[in-house]
Amino acid sequence: MRPHVSFVTFGRNDDYTPDFAQRFEKVVSTLAAQLDRARVESEIVIVEWNPPAGRPLLLDLLAGQQRHDFVSIKGYVVGANFHAGFEGSQERGMHAGECWNVGIRRARGRFVTPKASDTFFSPQLIELIAQRDLRSDEMYRADRYDVAVPADFWSADGEAWIAQLDSLPAERNAYLRQMDYWQLRDLHSNACGDFLLMASEVWHRLRGHPLDKSVLMLDGDSLVLHAAAGLGIRERRWAPPAKIYKPSRANLNNARITTVWQQWQRVLEALLKRVGGPALAHQARMHFDYPRRRIRGIDSVLGPSIERNFVRPASLWAKGVRPEPTQPANWGLADETLEERVVWKAAWDD
């Protein structure tokens, strides 16, 4: 039997955040319990990427998971040799887009969403999935809420834990309207990497997340969203109380990105804004690829500008140019025999 939905996440037992292994276990166990209560035939696919030597696998630490009738939990281990070829691999041990692609390529669900390793879902979001009225010509989005969680709250579990998250003050990553001169489709790209639910066949047509030869993976989730729209997939936004909760931390990706300017670029920017306004300056940014971007802690890699990397292709798709996959046919390491770990098999999983 094929599951209704697959959630694809990833991890690495490297203490990326304090008590990461314990919190990762909490993420998996909470989601599995929610899906089981809602009686959703589902799977959680975990990609353990570039595991540090001498430390236990996260998948092994999940061996004590409570058993669930409706939820299978399985994982794949991707060795260090696959990570070493990416620019910046010595500074970041993870490549989020490639992790997700490994899991998406192997996910069995009719519908698939990538999921961050530190997010939780509201019961109302799970209920919408459980209605089983998802359409293959639609993609589903919901807002992420960043929540500062007091240390003593982490002892709660299950429904009590989710209720506590919902009770705390939160910063909502709501829909943001992009600049008109970007000429993009009107889509909810804000924090879309934390929940982008689509039919498996759409993910396969796109060949997952776009190719990035560095570990930065800038704009990858937004590119997926706009590329899917370019294939004719309609966006449906689930309103609160359907929510994604993200316990806040210092390592939020957007908080670590800075722009890098050269003096000639600032001079040109000022001149073009005086002559033709922001729209003309934007055209120069796309053409000359500035300002470039850097992620703190990955100093060896200077990433592309958002105008060149994201806005240029997305604006072309909005004008009717058909998106073409940037990944090869064997995307997601399809040709590789990866080590597979089965944590638990649901009753449907024969």
Secondary structure, DSSP 8 states (H G I E B T S, - for coil): ---SEEEEEEE-SS-SSTTHHHHHHHHHHHHHHHHHHTT--EEEEEEEES--TTS--HHHHGGG----SSEEEEEEEE-HHHHTTSBTTTT-S--HHHHHHHHHHH---SEEEE--TT-EE-HHHHHHHHT----TTEEEEEEEEEE---GGGGG--HHHHHHHHHHS-EEEE------GGG-------TTGGG--BEEHHHHHHHTSS---SBS--TTHHHHHHHHHHHTT-EEEEEEEEEEEEEE--TT-GGGGEEEE--HHHHHHHHHHHHHH-HHHHHHHHHHHT-SEEEETT-TT--B--HIIIIIHHHHHHHTT------S-TTTTTTTS--EEEEEE--TT--
